[in-house]
Every structure is written in C-alpha cells, then in structure tokens.
C-alpha cells in the first residue's frame, strides 16, 4: 500500500520487504549569534575578546557542532597573531595549548593598510564524544601568539563603525551553529 504523503520507500536489507519511512533531517538545531560591539584591539600576547553561549540538545555521542562565522575588522596588523575560536567546556579543547583545535578553521582575508576592511572567517567542527554533551557551552574568540610575544593583534578594530570612518555603517560579527546528528 502507498505510504503517507512525504514518506519514502526504505529497504530493510536483503530478503526483507521494503517499508515506508519518514525523512529525518541530520540537523537537530540551528543557533545564530550577532555581536555589534565595536572593539579597539590591544596588542597583548593573549587576549579573550568576546564569548557566546550555545545550548546543545543531544548528548556528546549523538551529535556534534559546526560553527560558521565572520568577524569584520579594520586594518591589517598581524595576521599571524594566533586567532582562536574555542569551546571553553572542560575536556573539549583549550586555546592555551599550542596547535589545539581552537586555532584551526580560521582564516583572515588581509587588507592593504591600516584603514581597509578585512574579514576573519571561522569554520570549525566541534565533535568530542565525552564532554560536549547536552546543555550550555561557552565559545570564545580571541588571539594568543604561539611564541608568547606581545605586539600582535589581528586588526586595529573589530565591528567598526562611523567613528572609524564617517562613511562606515555599524558592522557586526555573526555566527551560526549547527547541531548535527552523528
């Protein structure tokens, strides 16, 4: 007999009759964040700039997180300053450990000069099967140099506005988190 509208015919393996099944999306939840605060960046060797809290629905062995984000900034300064986007949940990762996952999946479109716009792009997968369970997880953006030297920062300003250039509208950093079934 025909299935319900929207169902598909699903095999149950060799020797078994097919059955009608429902489509299940691998996307459990989508969360979006925006930060429009203008920051004048310091050139310290280790700086946490801002954070956001993501609520995960499923346990650590059932789903993982993908984050995509962009951070508009003004002026190239030191693109090798060690930008990170870190999940601060104990046991997941740690930006105080060199070459940890917090530093991966980040690229910087560099500008030509101190007054030009550039964008930092964040694309990371957070899959950890013990500690990244259901509940709230704090994610943090900042930078930390590998060698510990100060005098580095990714740009002069982040989320620039008309105080940086009278032609500039308020910019904002945006992030989308996807919770995906494993």
C-alpha positions as CSV (number, residue, x, y, z in Angstrom):
1,X,0.0,0.0,0.0
2,X,1.1,3.6,-0.6
3,X,2.7,5.4,2.4
4,X,1.8,8.8,3.9
5,X,2.5,11.9,1.8
6,X,6.2,12.8,2.1
7,X,7.4,9.3,3.0
8,X,10.0,7.4,1.1
9,X,10.4,3.7,0.3
10,X,13.1,2.3,2.6
11,X,14.9,-1.0,2.2
12,X,15.4,-3.2,5.3
13,X,18.2,-5.3,3.8
14,X,18.3,-8.4,1.6
15,X,15.4,-10.8,1.9
16,X,13.2,-8.2,3.8
17,X,10.3,-6.3,2.3
18,X,10.7,-2.5,1.9
19,X,8.7,-0.2,4.2
20,X,7.6,3.4,4.0
21,X,9.8,5.7,6.1
22,X,9.9,9.3,7.3
23,X,12.8,11.6,6.3
24,X,14.9,12.6,9.2
25,X,17.0,15.7,9.0
26,X,20.5,15.4,10.3
27,X,20.2,19.0,11.5
28,X,19.0,19.0,15.1
29,X,19.2,22.7,15.9
30,X,20.4,26.0,14.4
31,X,21.5,28.8,16.7
32,X,22.6,32.3,15.5
33,X,24.5,35.0,17.3
34,X,25.4,38.6,16.5
35,X,27.9,40.8,18.2
36,X,27.9,44.5,17.1
37,X,30.1,45.9,19.9
38,X,33.0,47.9,18.4
39,X,36.4,46.9,19.8
40,X,39.7,48.8,19.7
41,X,42.1,45.9,19.9
42,X,45.1,45.8,22.2
43,X,48.4,44.2,21.2
44,X,48.7,41.9,24.1
45,X,50.0,38.3,23.6
46,X,46.9,36.7,25.0
47,X,43.5,38.4,24.6
48,X,40.0,37.0,25.0
49,X,37.7,39.4,23.2
50,X,34.1,38.1,23.4
51,X,32.1,34.9,24.0
52,X,28.7,33.4,23.4
53,X,26.7,30.6,24.9
54,X,25.4,27.8,22.8
55,X,22.7,25.3,24.0
56,X,23.2,21.8,22.7
57,X,20.2,19.5,22.6
58,X,21.8,16.0,22.3
59,X,24.4,14.1,24.2
60,X,28.1,14.1,23.1
61,X,27.8,10.6,21.4
62,X,24.7,11.6,19.4
63,X,25.5,15.0,17.8
64,X,28.3,17.5,17.1
65,X,28.5,21.2,16.4
66,X,29.6,23.0,13.3
67,X,30.2,26.8,13.5
68,X,30.4,29.3,10.7
69,X,31.1,32.9,11.4
70,X,32.6,36.1,10.2
71,X,34.3,38.9,12.1
72,X,34.7,42.2,10.2
73,X,37.7,44.2,11.1
74,X,39.6,47.3,10.1
75,X,43.3,47.4,9.2
76,X,45.9,44.7,8.8
77,X,48.2,44.5,11.8
78,X,49.5,41.0,12.4
79,X,47.7,38.2,10.7
80,X,50.0,35.6,12.4
81,X,48.8,36.5,15.9
82,X,47.1,33.2,16.6
83,X,43.4,33.9,16.4
84,X,41.3,31.3,18.1
85,X,37.6,30.3,18.5
86,X,37.5,28.0,21.5
87,X,34.9,25.9,23.2
88,X,35.6,26.5,26.9
89,X,33.9,23.3,28.1
90,X,36.4,21.3,30.2
91,X,37.9,18.4,28.3
92,X,36.9,19.7,24.8
93,X,39.8,21.9,23.8
94,X,41.9,24.7,25.2
95,X,43.4,27.7,23.4
96,X,46.3,27.7,26.0
97,X,47.6,24.5,24.3
98,X,49.6,25.3,21.2
99,X,48.2,24.0,17.9
100,X,44.9,22.8,19.6
101,X,41.6,22.7,17.6
102,X,40.8,26.2,18.8
103,X,43.3,27.6,16.2
104,X,42.1,25.5,13.3
105,X,39.4,26.5,10.8
106,X,40.2,30.3,11.0
107,X,41.3,32.3,8.0
108,X,41.9,36.0,7.6
109,X,41.3,38.0,4.4
110,X,44.0,40.6,4.8
111,X,43.6,44.2,3.8
112,X,46.2,46.5,2.3
113,X,46.9,49.1,5.0
114,X,45.5,50.3,8.4
115,X,42.3,51.8,7.1
116,X,41.0,49.0,4.9
117,X,38.4,46.4,5.8
118,X,39.2,42.7,6.2
119,X,37.2,39.7,7.4
120,X,38.1,36.8,9.7
121,X,36.2,33.6,8.7
122,X,35.5,30.9,11.2
123,X,34.6,27.3,10.0
124,X,35.0,24.7,12.6
125,X,33.7,21.3,13.6
126,X,33.4,20.5,17.3
127,X,32.9,16.8,17.9
128,X,34.0,15.4,21.2
129,X,32.2,12.3,22.4
130,X,32.6,12.7,26.2
131,X,32.3,16.3,27.3
132,X,30.4,18.1,24.6
133,X,27.0,16.9,25.9
134,X,23.5,18.4,26.1
135,X,23.4,21.8,27.8
136,X,25.2,25.1,27.6
137,X,28.7,25.5,26.1
138,X,30.6,28.8,26.0
139,X,32.6,29.7,22.9
140,X,35.2,32.4,23.0
141,X,37.0,34.4,20.3
142,X,40.4,35.9,20.9
143,X,44.1,35.6,20.0
144,X,47.2,34.1,21.6
145,X,50.6,34.1,19.9
146,X,52.5,30.8,19.7
147,X,55.7,32.4,21.0
148,X,54.0,34.4,23.8
149,X,55.3,37.7,22.4
150,X,53.1,40.8,22.7
151,X,52.8,43.5,20.0
152,X,50.4,41.4,17.9
153,X,46.7,41.7,17.1
154,X,44.6,40.6,14.2
155,X,43.5,44.2,13.3
156,X,43.1,47.7,14.7
157,X,39.3,47.5,15.3
158,X,36.6,44.8,15.1
159,X,33.0,45.6,14.2
160,X,34.0,49.1,13.1
161,X,31.5,52.0,12.7
162,X,31.4,55.6,11.7
163,X,33.8,56.6,14.5
164,X,36.5,54.8,12.4
165,X,35.4,56.3,9.1
166,X,32.4,58.6,8.6
167,X,31.4,56.5,5.5
168,X,31.2,53.3,7.5
169,X,27.9,51.8,8.8
170,X,28.0,49.7,12.0
171,X,29.5,46.3,11.3
172,X,28.8,43.2,13.3
173,X,30.2,39.7,13.8
174,X,27.8,36.9,13.0
175,X,27.9,33.2,13.9
176,X,25.7,30.2,13.0
177,X,26.0,27.0,15.0
178,X,24.5,23.8,13.5
179,X,23.9,20.8,15.8
180,X,24.2,17.7,13.6
181,X,23.4,14.1,14.3
182,X,26.3,11.7,14.1
